[in-house]
Amino acid sequence: MSRKKWIGLGVALIALVVGASWVRSQRADAPPRAAGVRTATLTRGDLTSWISATGRVISNLDVAIKSKASGRVQSLPFNVSDPVKQGDILVELDPIDEQREVDLAKAEVAAAQARVEQSKQALIIAQTEQVTKRRSVEAQQAAAEQSFQQASATQKRIEELYRNTVVNKDELDRARTEAKSAEAAMESARAATQELSTLDAQVELRNQDVLLAEANLQSARIALDVAQTRLDETRIAAPMDGVITERMVQIGQIISSGISNIAGGTPILTVSDLSQLYVIASVDESDIGRVELGKRAVAAVEAYPGRRFEGTIVRIAAKGLNANSVVTFDVWVQLQGDALEFCKPEMTANVEIVCQDCANVVLAPNEAVQYGEGGYFAEFVNPDGAIEKRAVKPGASDGIFTELKEGGQEGETVVLRGQLRSQWVNAPRAAAEASQPAAADKPKGFMGVMEKFRGKTSN
């Protein structure tokens, strides 16, 4: 080969190497391409954010029926699932002992009533004697005083006549004796007047006997009322409208009183008010901040697959429950519609609680929204196929789609990285990398667990 040909071949090789180097440098400087990655298009629509929880169905009110009286069950007219009205007799006990107590109390009332009448008659007699005696004594006293005045006047006249020697000494002595007798009779009448105070005391004593008898009568009547109440308590009535949900005794069984027994008495029945039904749902503490009163909820029970029951949040527990270091809060969901027909107390219910309702918003798949050191971002595919990393501002999420408040427009294409990306999944990694750069890969296990959990909830 000639020298010129070798020189031409060398120049061609040099040109080929330079060209290949230039192409490689151009490819290194070019942005990443979207070939071979999963993508999705941003859409516009409505989004509802939910919280999932489990709970149990409860009735509006459950009343445990016990008896104030003790005894043998004689009648149980109702059984489980029977509807009852307020005032219906639910239980009847054997009333023989209580009936005897009522009969005895009635006899005591009759005896006390007789004693009252007897004491009142004695009082009337004492008062009559008091009036009669007083009149008699007053009349005797008046007569004695008059006789004494006359005898004194006669004595004075006789003494004057005796000084004038008109009468003799015998007539004077006789006048003086009559005056003394009249004075003694007057003093005796006065003494009888003082004895009237004894009659007054006797009348007061009889009056106290009447009061005592009336008090005894009142006590006997109270005892009769108590005995009658005990008799009435052998018939137990329904305290409200409802349904019998439990029956714990049978006819012939001996039950103990709920007020006199230290153990609290024998439970007999449970009456439940099923006019309203609730689900007590256990909501995790990380989600309780998004639950609000009045929000809508949807419940499902295993007994009716495919059927959903509407409900409303009516109560949120003020204090959480800590079980094995897991804190949950009870949320009361009042069921509505046909739930009253199908749901029953103690059924297990799965509840979806609405947190946010967003209408006509830009929606991105959850796998497109990521979290890094600079915050939330997504990878957009430009028209030329290049991938652009762009900051976004996410809003509500339903576990499948996330609202993009800023950073994305309807119709744009985003990259799906094959796993859920969110603040809760990636924030622990970012914090660990910031504090411990050498151990940046340690949270992978935690991330895997969280991603699995998020995947289950989104499904």
Buried (B, 14 or more C-beta within 10 A) or exposed (E): EEEEEEEEEEEEEEEEEEEEEEEEEEEEEEEEBBEEBEBBEBEEEEBBBBBBBEBBBBBBBBBBBBBBBBBEBBEBEBEEEBEBEEEBBBBBBBBEBBBEBBEEBBEBBEEBBEBBEEBBEBBEEBBEEBEEBBEEBBEBBEBBBEBBEEBBEBBEEBBEBBEEEEBEEEEBEBBBEBBEEBBEBBEEBBEBEEEBEEBEEBBEEBBEBBEEBBEBBEEBBEBBEEBBEBBBBBBBBBBBBBBBBBBBBEEEEEBBBBEEEEEEBBBBBBBBBBEBBBBBBBBBEEBBEBBEEEBBBBBBBEEBEEEBBBBBBBEBBEEBEEEEEEEBBBBBBBBBEEBEEBBBBEBEBBBBBBBBEBEEBBBBBBBBBBBBEEEBBBBBBEEEEEBEBBEBEBBBBBBEBBBBBEBBEEEBBBBBBEBBBBBBBBEBBBEBBEEEEEEEEBBEEEBEEBBEEBEEEBE
